[in-house]
Amino acid sequence: MDRGPKHAIAEEAARIICVEQLIDYRAAKHKAAERLGYPTRAALPDNAAVQAAVIEYQRLFGGAEYREHLARMRAGALTAMTLLQPFEPRLVGGAVSGAVTPAHHLQLHVFADPAEAVDMHLLNAGVEFEQDERSFRYPDGRELRIPLVRLERPGLAIDVAIFPVDELARPPVNPLDGRPYRRLDRDEAERLQRAPIDTLDDGGA
């Protein structure tokens, strides 16, 4: 049964994301619309629909490679959260939802005042990292530029966003579904890691 152009575009965008490892959902949607012959000015599916289609595509076609990568991300999250334990680490993104490909990075939120305390902690632990920034939008319309450190582990890149301590209880908006990020603490991340890979949750990308 034809469920309409939005559904078709979401499914094709998911295939592009998974097969071509394109991370940008907006670009994937436009590429999908063009390939399917829909005008790019036509109404496109929202990011939440594409994320759901990515999860479904990986369940159906990802196979062992996908399951092993997701398991590696979830295990790597626990190791990184142990390293960053003084900063209340929270797991977010595709490692929680399952909407990942090898192109996606593991995403953590940590909390420190000042943000440089995380840098010093990593330097003292002998961990190499790169510095960056990322914008996050809040439900009240605020947008903050948040410092980011990027760690590299075998087969896994980890992005650690460093929020002020008072932002722990105020998660920003997940651009994939328009809702505040679901943040898992270490105990929740450990339960997720022990669960079957097919047990996917809603945590954004």
mmCIF file of the C-alpha atoms, coordinates in Angstrom:
data_MODEL
# 
_entry.id   MODEL 
# 
loop_
_atom_site.group_PDB 
_atom_site.id 
_atom_site.type_symbol 
_atom_site.label_atom_id 
_atom_site.label_alt_id 
_atom_site.label_comp_id 
_atom_site.label_asym_id 
_atom_site.label_entity_id 
_atom_site.label_seq_id 
_atom_site.pdbx_PDB_ins_code 
_atom_site.Cartn_x 
_atom_site.Cartn_y 
_atom_site.Cartn_z 
_atom_site.occupancy 
_atom_site.B_iso_or_equiv 
_atom_site.pdbx_formal_charge 
_atom_site.auth_seq_id 
_atom_site.auth_comp_id 
_atom_site.auth_asym_id 
_atom_site.auth_atom_id 
_atom_site.pdbx_PDB_model_num 
ATOM 1   C CA . MET A 1 1   ? 0.000  0.000  0.000  1.00 0.00 ? 1   MET A CA 1 
ATOM 2   C CA . ASP A 1 2   ? 1.308  3.429  -0.972 1.00 0.00 ? 2   ASP A CA 1 
ATOM 3   C CA . ARG A 1 3   ? 1.646  5.460  2.211  1.00 0.00 ? 3   ARG A CA 1 
ATOM 4   C CA . GLY A 1 4   ? 2.449  8.688  0.408  1.00 0.00 ? 4   GLY A CA 1 
ATOM 5   C CA . PRO A 1 5   ? 5.514  10.671 -0.621 1.00 0.00 ? 5   PRO A CA 1 
ATOM 6   C CA . LYS A 1 6   ? 6.616  11.585 2.900  1.00 0.00 ? 6   LYS A CA 1 
ATOM 7   C CA . HIS A 1 7   ? 6.847  7.923  3.860  1.00 0.00 ? 7   HIS A CA 1 
ATOM 8   C CA . ALA A 1 8   ? 8.704  7.066  0.654  1.00 0.00 ? 8   ALA A CA 1 
ATOM 9   C CA . ILE A 1 9   ? 11.142 9.942  1.152  1.00 0.00 ? 9   ILE A CA 1 
ATOM 10  C CA . ALA A 1 10  ? 11.764 8.929  4.783  1.00 0.00 ? 10  ALA A CA 1 
ATOM 11  C CA . GLU A 1 11  ? 12.536 5.349  3.757  1.00 0.00 ? 11  GLU A CA 1 
ATOM 12  C CA . GLU A 1 12  ? 14.860 6.428  0.932  1.00 0.00 ? 12  GLU A CA 1 
ATOM 13  C CA . ALA A 1 13  ? 16.583 8.985  3.191  1.00 0.00 ? 13  ALA A CA 1 
ATOM 14  C CA . ALA A 1 14  ? 17.154 6.220  5.750  1.00 0.00 ? 14  ALA A CA 1 
ATOM 15  C CA . ARG A 1 15  ? 18.663 3.993  3.064  1.00 0.00 ? 15  ARG A CA 1 
ATOM 16  C CA . ILE A 1 16  ? 20.975 6.837  2.001  1.00 0.00 ? 16  ILE A CA 1 
ATOM 17  C CA . ILE A 1 17  ? 22.022 7.451  5.606  1.00 0.00 ? 17  ILE A CA 1 
ATOM 18  C CA . CYS A 1 18  ? 22.732 3.765  6.242  1.00 0.00 ? 18  CYS A CA 1 
ATOM 19  C CA . VAL A 1 19  ? 24.308 2.811  2.918  1.00 0.00 ? 19  VAL A CA 1 
ATOM 20  C CA . GLU A 1 20  ? 26.085 6.035  1.985  1.00 0.00 ? 20  GLU A CA 1 
ATOM 21  C CA . GLN A 1 21  ? 26.747 6.969  5.628  1.00 0.00 ? 21  GLN A CA 1 
ATOM 22  C CA . LEU A 1 22  ? 25.428 10.484 5.279  1.00 0.00 ? 22  LEU A CA 1 
ATOM 23  C CA . ILE A 1 23  ? 24.892 12.024 8.712  1.00 0.00 ? 23  ILE A CA 1 
ATOM 24  C CA . ASP A 1 24  ? 22.979 15.175 7.725  1.00 0.00 ? 24  ASP A CA 1 
ATOM 25  C CA . TYR A 1 25  ? 19.267 14.286 7.779  1.00 0.00 ? 25  TYR A CA 1 
ATOM 26  C CA . ARG A 1 26  ? 18.275 17.405 5.848  1.00 0.00 ? 26  ARG A CA 1 
ATOM 27  C CA . ALA A 1 27  ? 20.682 16.600 3.033  1.00 0.00 ? 27  ALA A CA 1 
ATOM 28  C CA . ALA A 1 28  ? 19.524 12.971 3.018  1.00 0.00 ? 28  ALA A CA 1 
ATOM 29  C CA . LYS A 1 29  ? 15.870 14.033 2.705  1.00 0.00 ? 29  LYS A CA 1 
ATOM 30  C CA . HIS A 1 30  ? 16.581 16.351 -0.219 1.00 0.00 ? 30  HIS A CA 1 
ATOM 31  C CA . LYS A 1 31  ? 18.696 13.696 -1.909 1.00 0.00 ? 31  LYS A CA 1 
ATOM 32  C CA . ALA A 1 32  ? 15.931 11.136 -1.417 1.00 0.00 ? 32  ALA A CA 1 
ATOM 33  C CA . ALA A 1 33  ? 13.255 13.457 -2.833 1.00 0.00 ? 33  ALA A CA 1 
ATOM 34  C CA . GLU A 1 34  ? 15.390 14.146 -5.888 1.00 0.00 ? 34  GLU A CA 1 
ATOM 35  C CA . ARG A 1 35  ? 16.046 10.447 -6.510 1.00 0.00 ? 35  ARG A CA 1 
ATOM 36  C CA . LEU A 1 36  ? 12.368 9.595  -6.177 1.00 0.00 ? 36  LEU A CA 1 
ATOM 37  C CA . GLY A 1 37  ? 11.333 12.365 -8.541 1.00 0.00 ? 37  GLY A CA 1 
ATOM 38  C CA . TYR A 1 38  ? 9.597  14.581 -5.994 1.00 0.00 ? 38  TYR A CA 1 
ATOM 39  C CA . PRO A 1 39  ? 10.163 18.338 -6.200 1.00 0.00 ? 39  PRO A CA 1 
ATOM 40  C CA . THR A 1 40  ? 12.523 19.476 -3.462 1.00 0.00 ? 40  THR A CA 1 
ATOM 41  C CA . ARG A 1 41  ? 10.040 22.213 -2.542 1.00 0.00 ? 41  ARG A CA 1 
ATOM 42  C CA . ALA A 1 42  ? 7.509  19.504 -1.658 1.00 0.00 ? 42  ALA A CA 1 
ATOM 43  C CA . ALA A 1 43  ? 6.750  18.839 2.005  1.00 0.00 ? 43  ALA A CA 1 
ATOM 44  C CA . LEU A 1 44  ? 9.440  16.568 3.448  1.00 0.00 ? 44  LEU A CA 1 
ATOM 45  C CA . PRO A 1 45  ? 9.112  14.151 6.358  1.00 0.00 ? 45  PRO A CA 1 
ATOM 46  C CA . ASP A 1 46  ? 10.309 15.389 9.720  1.00 0.00 ? 46  ASP A CA 1 
ATOM 47  C CA . ASN A 1 47  ? 13.566 14.161 11.220 1.00 0.00 ? 47  ASN A CA 1 
ATOM 48  C CA . ALA A 1 48  ? 11.758 11.901 13.680 1.00 0.00 ? 48  ALA A CA 1 
ATOM 49  C CA . ALA A 1 49  ? 10.246 9.955  10.780 1.00 0.00 ? 49  ALA A CA 1 
ATOM 50  C CA . VAL A 1 50  ? 13.657 9.562  9.174  1.00 0.00 ? 50  VAL A CA 1 
ATOM 51  C CA . GLN A 1 51  ? 15.202 8.453  12.471 1.00 0.00 ? 51  GLN A CA 1 
ATOM 52  C CA . ALA A 1 52  ? 12.504 5.784  12.873 1.00 0.00 ? 52  ALA A CA 1 
ATOM 53  C CA . ALA A 1 53  ? 13.157 4.649  9.312  1.00 0.00 ? 53  ALA A CA 1 
ATOM 54  C CA . VAL A 1 54  ? 16.911 4.428  10.001 1.00 0.00 ? 54  VAL A CA 1 
ATOM 55  C CA . ILE A 1 55  ? 16.264 2.199  13.017 1.00 0.00 ? 55  ILE A CA 1 
ATOM 56  C CA . GLU A 1 56  ? 13.931 -0.009 10.977 1.00 0.00 ? 56  GLU A CA 1 
ATOM 57  C CA . TYR A 1 57  ? 16.385 -0.208 8.067  1.00 0.00 ? 57  TYR A CA 1 
ATOM 58  C CA . GLN A 1 58  ? 19.205 -1.266 10.365 1.00 0.00 ? 58  GLN A CA 1 
ATOM 59  C CA . ARG A 1 59  ? 16.989 -3.864 12.060 1.00 0.00 ? 59  ARG A CA 1 
ATOM 60  C CA . LEU A 1 60  ? 16.136 -5.364 8.696  1.00 0.00 ? 60  LEU A CA 1 
ATOM 61  C CA . PHE A 1 61  ? 19.371 -4.988 6.748  1.00 0.00 ? 61  PHE A CA 1 
ATOM 62  C CA . GLY A 1 62  ? 22.168 -3.940 9.113  1.00 0.00 ? 62  GLY A CA 1 
ATOM 63  C CA . GLY A 1 63  ? 23.091 -7.484 10.014 1.00 0.00 ? 63  GLY A CA 1 
ATOM 64  C CA . ALA A 1 64  ? 26.039 -8.456 12.174 1.00 0.00 ? 64  ALA A CA 1 
ATOM 65  C CA . GLU A 1 65  ? 28.065 -5.381 11.222 1.00 0.00 ? 65  GLU A CA 1 
ATOM 66  C CA . TYR A 1 66  ? 25.392 -3.063 12.587 1.00 0.00 ? 66  TYR A CA 1 
ATOM 67  C CA . ARG A 1 67  ? 24.834 -5.080 15.766 1.00 0.00 ? 67  ARG A CA 1 
ATOM 68  C CA . GLU A 1 68  ? 28.562 -5.262 16.459 1.00 0.00 ? 68  GLU A CA 1 
ATOM 69  C CA . HIS A 1 69  ? 29.009 -1.526 15.896 1.00 0.00 ? 69  HIS A CA 1 
ATOM 70  C CA . LEU A 1 70  ? 26.110 -0.628 18.185 1.00 0.00 ? 70  LEU A CA 1 
ATOM 71  C CA . ALA A 1 71  ? 27.411 -3.014 20.848 1.00 0.00 ? 71  ALA A CA 1 
ATOM 72  C CA . ARG A 1 72  ? 30.870 -1.435 20.533 1.00 0.00 ? 72  ARG A CA 1 
ATOM 73  C CA . MET A 1 73  ? 29.366 2.038  20.950 1.00 0.00 ? 73  MET A CA 1 
ATOM 74  C CA . ARG A 1 74  ? 27.416 1.041  24.059 1.00 0.00 ? 74  ARG A CA 1 
ATOM 75  C CA . ALA A 1 75  ? 30.430 -0.685 25.614 1.00 0.00 ? 75  ALA A CA 1 
ATOM 76  C CA . GLY A 1 76  ? 32.639 2.273  24.711 1.00 0.00 ? 76  GLY A CA 1 
ATOM 77  C CA . ALA A 1 77  ? 30.149 4.596  26.383 1.00 0.00 ? 77  ALA A CA 1 
ATOM 78  C CA . LEU A 1 78  ? 30.624 2.820  29.714 1.00 0.00 ? 78  LEU A CA 1 
ATOM 79  C CA . THR A 1 79  ? 34.408 3.092  29.456 1.00 0.00 ? 79  THR A CA 1 
ATOM 80  C CA . ALA A 1 80  ? 34.224 6.788  28.600 1.00 0.00 ? 80  ALA A CA 1 
ATOM 81  C CA . MET A 1 81  ? 31.684 7.458  31.352 1.00 0.00 ? 81  MET A CA 1 
ATOM 82  C CA . THR A 1 82  ? 33.997 5.813  33.881 1.00 0.00 ? 82  THR A CA 1 
ATOM 83  C CA . LEU A 1 83  ? 36.829 8.068  32.714 1.00 0.00 ? 83  LEU A CA 1 
ATOM 84  C CA . LEU A 1 84  ? 34.602 11.139 32.979 1.00 0.00 ? 84  LEU A CA 1 
ATOM 85  C CA . GLN A 1 85  ? 32.819 10.110 36.194 1.00 0.00 ? 85  GLN A CA 1 
ATOM 86  C CA . PRO A 1 86  ? 33.687 13.347 38.082 1.00 0.00 ? 86  PRO A CA 1 
ATOM 87  C CA . PHE A 1 87  ? 31.600 15.297 35.560 1.00 0.00 ? 87  PHE A CA 1 
ATOM 88  C CA . GLU A 1 88  ? 28.240 13.470 35.784 1.00 0.00 ? 88  GLU A CA 1 
ATOM 89  C CA . PRO A 1 89  ? 28.428 11.980 32.256 1.00 0.00 ? 89  PRO A CA 1 
ATOM 90  C CA . ARG A 1 90  ? 25.212 11.272 30.374 1.00 0.00 ? 90  ARG A CA 1 
ATOM 91  C CA . LEU A 1 91  ? 24.835 9.131  27.264 1.00 0.00 ? 91  LEU A CA 1 
ATOM 92  C CA . VAL A 1 92  ? 22.721 10.574 24.454 1.00 0.00 ? 92  VAL A CA 1 
ATOM 93  C CA . GLY A 1 93  ? 22.136 10.056 20.769 1.00 0.00 ? 93  GLY A CA 1 
ATOM 94  C CA . GLY A 1 94  ? 22.335 7.105  18.456 1.00 0.00 ? 94  GLY A CA 1 
ATOM 95  C CA . ALA A 1 95  ? 23.969 4.728  20.917 1.00 0.00 ? 95  ALA A CA 1 
ATOM 96  C CA . VAL A 1 96  ? 20.717 4.968  22.872 1.00 0.00 ? 96  VAL A CA 1 
ATOM 97  C CA . SER A 1 97  ? 18.199 5.002  20.025 1.00 0.00 ? 97  SER A CA 1 
ATOM 98  C CA . GLY A 1 98  ? 20.018 2.601  17.715 1.00 0.00 ? 98  GLY A CA 1 
ATOM 99  C CA . ALA A 1 99  ? 19.853 5.058  14.804 1.00 0.00 ? 99  ALA A CA 1 
ATOM 100 C CA . VAL A 1 100 ? 23.549 4.757  13.960 1.00 0.00 ? 100 VAL A CA 1 
ATOM 101 C CA . THR A 1 101 ? 25.964 3.847  11.192 1.00 0.00 ? 101 THR A CA 1 
ATOM 102 C CA . PRO A 1 102 ? 29.775 3.622  11.408 1.00 0.00 ? 102 PRO A CA 1 
ATOM 103 C CA . ALA A 1 103 ? 29.855 7.326  10.463 1.00 0.00 ? 103 ALA A CA 1 
ATOM 104 C CA . HIS A 1 104 ? 28.130 8.364  13.701 1.00 0.00 ? 104 HIS A CA 1 
ATOM 105 C CA . HIS A 1 105 ? 30.097 9.374  16.772 1.00 0.00 ? 105 HIS A CA 1 
ATOM 106 C CA . LEU A 1 106 ? 29.314 8.329  20.320 1.00 0.00 ? 106 LEU A CA 1 
ATOM 107 C CA . GLN A 1 107 ? 27.712 11.310 22.072 1.00 0.00 ? 107 GLN A CA 1 
ATOM 108 C CA . LEU A 1 108 ? 28.164 12.208 25.751 1.00 0.00 ? 108 LEU A CA 1 
ATOM 109 C CA . HIS A 1 109 ? 27.127 15.235 27.792 1.00 0.00 ? 109 HIS A CA 1 
ATOM 110 C CA . VAL A 1 110 ? 29.235 16.169 30.833 1.00 0.00 ? 110 VAL A CA 1 
ATOM 111 C CA . PHE A 1 111 ? 28.954 19.052 33.315 1.00 0.00 ? 111 PHE A CA 1 
ATOM 112 C CA . ALA A 1 112 ? 31.786 21.201 34.649 1.00 0.00 ? 112 ALA A CA 1 
ATOM 113 C CA . ASP A 1 113 ? 32.551 24.731 35.862 1.00 0.00 ? 113 ASP A CA 1 
ATOM 114 C CA . PRO A 1 114 ? 34.797 25.785 34.305 1.00 0.00 ? 114 PRO A CA 1 
ATOM 115 C CA . ALA A 1 115 ? 34.703 23.675 31.144 1.00 0.00 ? 115 ALA A CA 1 
ATOM 116 C CA . GLU A 1 116 ? 38.500 23.588 31.155 1.00 0.00 ? 116 GLU A CA 1 
ATOM 117 C CA . ALA A 1 117 ? 38.340 21.237 34.152 1.00 0.00 ? 117 ALA A CA 1 
ATOM 118 C CA . VAL A 1 118 ? 37.470 18.449 31.717 1.00 0.00 ? 118 VAL A CA 1 
ATOM 119 C CA . ASP A 1 119 ? 40.484 19.302 29.564 1.00 0.00 ? 119 ASP A CA 1 
ATOM 120 C CA . MET A 1 120 ? 42.777 19.169 32.593 1.00 0.00 ? 120 MET A CA 1 
ATOM 121 C CA . HIS A 1 121 ? 41.254 15.878 33.729 1.00 0.00 ? 121 HIS A CA 1 
ATOM 122 C CA . LEU A 1 122 ? 41.928 14.300 30.338 1.00 0.00 ? 122 LEU A CA 1 
ATOM 123 C CA . LEU A 1 123 ? 45.451 15.715 30.153 1.00 0.00 ? 123 LEU A CA 1 
ATOM 124 C CA . ASN A 1 124 ? 46.246 14.359 33.619 1.00 0.00 ? 124 ASN A CA 1 
ATOM 125 C CA . ALA A 1 125 ? 44.922 10.959 32.537 1.00 0.00 ? 125 ALA A CA 1 
ATOM 126 C CA . GLY A 1 126 ? 47.155 11.014 29.453 1.00 0.00 ? 126 GLY A CA 1 
ATOM 127 C CA . VAL A 1 127 ? 44.185 11.043 27.071 1.00 0.00 ? 127 VAL A CA 1 
ATOM 128 C CA . GLU A 1 128 ? 44.618 12.868 23.761 1.00 0.00 ? 128 GLU A CA 1 
ATOM 129 C CA . PHE A 1 129 ? 41.699 14.920 22.469 1.00 0.00 ? 129 PHE A CA 1 
ATOM 130 C CA . GLU A 1 130 ? 40.698 17.634 20.032 1.00 0.00 ? 130 GLU A CA 1 
ATOM 131 C CA . GLN A 1 131 ? 38.716 20.739 20.970 1.00 0.00 ? 131 GLN A CA 1 
ATOM 132 C CA . ASP A 1 132 ? 35.641 21.983 19.159 1.00 0.00 ? 132 ASP A CA 1 
ATOM 133 C CA . GLU A 1 133 ? 32.256 23.655 19.805 1.00 0.00 ? 133 GLU A CA 1 
ATOM 134 C CA . ARG A 1 134 ? 28.643 22.801 19.065 1.00 0.00 ? 134 ARG A CA 1 
ATOM 135 C CA . SER A 1 135 ? 25.409 24.830 19.219 1.00 0.00 ? 135 SER A CA 1 
ATOM 136 C CA . PHE A 1 136 ? 22.503 23.521 21.278 1.00 0.00 ? 136 PHE A CA 1 
ATOM 137 C CA . ARG A 1 137 ? 18.987 24.977 21.299 1.00 0.00 ? 137 ARG A CA 1 
ATOM 138 C CA . TYR A 1 138 ? 16.755 24.973 24.380 1.00 0.00 ? 138 TYR A CA 1 
ATOM 139 C CA . PRO A 1 139 ? 12.954 24.715 24.675 1.00 0.00 ? 139 PRO A CA 1 
ATOM 140 C CA . ASP A 1 140 ? 12.759 28.394 25.684 1.00 0.00 ? 140 ASP A CA 1 
ATOM 141 C CA . GLY A 1 141 ? 14.493 29.428 22.456 1.00 0.00 ? 141 GLY A CA 1 
ATOM 142 C CA . ARG A 1 142 ? 17.942 29.973 23.932 1.00 0.00 ? 142 ARG A CA 1 
ATOM 143 C CA . GLU A 1 143 ? 20.891 28.767 21.911 1.00 0.00 ? 143 GLU A CA 1 
ATOM 144 C CA . LEU A 1 144 ? 24.238 28.090 23.550 1.00 0.00 ? 144 LEU A CA 1 
ATOM 145 C CA . ARG A 1 145 ? 27.646 27.395 22.057 1.00 0.00 ? 145 ARG A CA 1 
ATOM 146 C CA . ILE A 1 146 ? 28.985 24.512 24.125 1.00 0.00 ? 146 ILE A CA 1 
ATOM 147 C CA . PRO A 1 147 ? 32.651 23.426 24.261 1.00 0.00 ? 147 PRO A CA 1 
ATOM 148 C CA . LEU A 1 148 ? 33.299 19.958 22.868 1.00 0.00 ? 148 LEU A CA 1 
ATOM 149 C CA . VAL A 1 149 ? 36.185 17.536 23.178 1.00 0.00 ? 149 VAL A CA 1 
ATOM 150 C CA . ARG A 1 150 ? 36.601 14.699 20.712 1.00 0.00 ? 150 ARG A CA 1 
ATOM 151 C CA . LEU A 1 151 ? 38.301 11.477 21.731 1.00 0.00 ? 151 LEU A CA 1 
ATOM 152 C CA . GLU A 1 152 ? 39.430 8.758  19.350 1.00 0.00 ? 152 GLU A CA 1 
ATOM 153 C CA . ARG A 1 153 ? 39.334 5.089  20.262 1.00 0.00 ? 153 ARG A CA 1 
ATOM 154 C CA . PRO A 1 154 ? 39.863 2.096  17.944 1.00 0.00 ? 154 PRO A CA 1 
ATOM 155 C CA . GLY A 1 155 ? 36.823 2.002  15.693 1.00 0.00 ? 155 GLY A CA 1 
ATOM 156 C CA . LEU A 1 156 ? 35.037 4.694  17.693 1.00 0.00 ? 156 LEU A CA 1 
ATOM 157 C CA . ALA A 1 157 ? 34.971 8.498  17.833 1.00 0.00 ? 157 ALA A CA 1 
ATOM 158 C CA . ILE A 1 158 ? 33.526 10.096 20.980 1.00 0.00 ? 158 ILE A CA 1 
ATOM 159 C CA . ASP A 1 159 ? 32.120 13.631 21.156 1.00 0.00 ? 159 ASP A CA 1 
ATOM 160 C CA . VAL A 1 160 ? 31.915 15.014 24.688 1.00 0.00 ? 160 VAL A CA 1 
ATOM 161 C CA . ALA A 1 161 ? 29.867 18.211 25.060 1.00 0.00 ? 161 ALA A CA 1 
ATOM 162 C CA . ILE A 1 162 ? 30.779 20.161 28.210 1.00 0.00 ? 162 ILE A CA 1 
ATOM 163 C CA . PHE A 1 163 ? 27.755 21.936 29.725 1.00 0.00 ? 163 PHE A CA 1 
ATOM 164 C CA . PRO A 1 164 ? 27.691 24.221 32.775 1.00 0.00 ? 164 PRO A CA 1 
ATOM 165 C CA . VAL A 1 165 ? 26.806 22.316 35.947 1.00 0.00 ? 165 VAL A CA 1 
ATOM 166 C CA . ASP A 1 166 ? 23.449 24.066 36.290 1.00 0.00 ? 166 ASP A CA 1 
ATOM 167 C CA . GLU A 1 167 ? 22.369 22.676 32.894 1.00 0.00 ? 167 GLU A CA 1 
ATOM 168 C CA . LEU A 1 168 ? 22.288 19.084 34.179 1.00 0.00 ? 168 LEU A CA 1 
ATOM 169 C CA . ALA A 1 169 ? 18.548 19.206 34.792 1.00 0.00 ? 169 ALA A CA 1 
ATOM 170 C CA . ARG A 1 170 ? 17.797 21.291 31.686 1.00 0.00 ? 170 ARG A CA 1 
ATOM 171 C CA . PRO A 1 171 ? 18.582 19.257 28.579 1.00 0.00 ? 171 PRO A CA 1 
ATOM 172 C CA . PRO A 1 172 ? 18.619 21.030 25.225 1.00 0.00 ? 172 PRO A CA 1 
ATOM 173 C CA . VAL A 1 173 ? 16.368 20.085 22.332 1.00 0.00 ? 173 VAL A CA 1 
ATOM 174 C CA . ASN A 1 174 ? 17.220 17.062 20.238 1.00 0.00 ? 174 ASN A CA 1 
ATOM 175 C CA . PRO A 1 175 ? 17.041 18.328 16.625 1.00 0.00 ? 175 PRO A CA 1 
ATOM 176 C CA . LEU A 1 176 ? 15.814 14.929 15.446 1.00 0.00 ? 176 LEU A CA 1 
ATOM 177 C CA . ASP A 1 177 ? 12.529 14.955 17.328 1.00 0.00 ? 177 ASP A CA 1 
ATOM 178 C CA . GLY A 1 178 ? 12.143 18.444 18.783 1.00 0.00 ? 178 GLY A CA 1 
ATOM 179 C CA . ARG A 1 179 ? 12.029 17.121 22.354 1.00 0.00 ? 179 ARG A CA 1 
ATOM 180 C CA . PRO A 1 180 ? 14.599 17.534 25.144 1.00 0.00 ? 180 PRO A CA 1 
ATOM 181 C CA . TYR A 1 181 ? 17.451 15.055 24.885 1.00 0.00 ? 181 TYR A CA 1 
ATOM 182 C CA . ARG A 1 182 ? 17.033 11.800 26.747 1.00 0.00 ? 182 ARG A CA 1 
ATOM 183 C CA . ARG A 1 183 ? 20.145 11.609 28.932 1.00 0.00 ? 183 ARG A CA 1 
ATOM 184 C CA . LEU A 1 184 ? 21.123 8.237  30.410 1.00 0.00 ? 184 LEU A CA 1 
ATOM 185 C CA . ASP A 1 185 ? 23.263 8.116  33.529 1.00 0.00 ? 185 ASP A CA 1 
ATOM 186 C CA . ARG A 1 186 ? 25.844 5.370  33.929 1.00 0.00 ? 186 ARG A CA 1 
ATOM 187 C CA . ASP A 1 187 ? 23.471 2.895  35.592 1.00 0.00 ? 187 ASP A CA 1 
ATOM 188 C CA . GLU A 1 188 ? 20.941 3.351  32.788 1.00 0.00 ? 188 GLU A CA 1 
ATOM 189 C CA . ALA A 1 189 ? 23.676 3.044  30.158 1.00 0.00 ? 189 ALA A CA 1 
ATOM 190 C CA . GLU A 1 190 ? 24.889 -0.160 31.795 1.00 0.00 ? 190 GLU A CA 1 
ATOM 191 C CA . ARG A 1 191 ? 21.386 -1.650 31.698 1.00 0.00 ? 191 ARG A CA 1 
ATOM 192 C CA . LEU A 1 192 ? 21.133 -0.709 28.042 1.00 0.00 ? 192 LEU A CA 1 
ATOM 193 C CA . GLN A 1 193 ? 24.500 -2.316 27.324 1.00 0.00 ? 193 GLN A CA 1 
ATOM 194 C CA . ARG A 1 194 ? 23.340 -5.576 28.936 1.00 0.00 ? 194 ARG A CA 1 
ATOM 195 C CA . ALA A 1 195 ? 20.054 -5.595 27.007 1.00 0.00 ? 195 ALA A CA 1 
ATOM 196 C CA . PRO A 1 196 ? 19.711 -7.380 23.656 1.00 0.00 ? 196 PRO A CA 1 
ATOM 197 C CA . ILE A 1 197 ? 20.794 -5.230 20.740 1.00 0.00 ? 197 ILE A CA 1 
ATOM 198 C CA . ASP A 1 198 ? 17.259 -5.300 19.366 1.00 0.00 ? 198 ASP A CA 1 
ATOM 199 C CA . THR A 1 199 ? 16.137 -3.430 22.513 1.00 0.00 ? 199 THR A CA 1 
ATOM 200 C CA . LEU A 1 200 ? 16.339 0.084  21.143 1.00 0.00 ? 200 LEU A CA 1 
ATOM 201 C CA . ASP A 1 201 ? 15.339 3.229  22.983 1.00 0.00 ? 201 ASP A CA 1 
ATOM 202 C CA . ASP A 1 202 ? 14.412 6.794  22.115 1.00 0.00 ? 202 ASP A CA 1 
ATOM 203 C CA . GLY A 1 203 ? 17.467 8.926  22.579 1.00 0.00 ? 203 GLY A CA 1 
ATOM 204 C CA . GLY A 1 204 ? 17.984 10.849 19.362 1.00 0.00 ? 204 GLY A CA 1 
ATOM 205 C CA . ALA A 1 205 ? 21.142 10.834 17.007 1.00 0.00 ? 205 ALA A CA 1 
# 
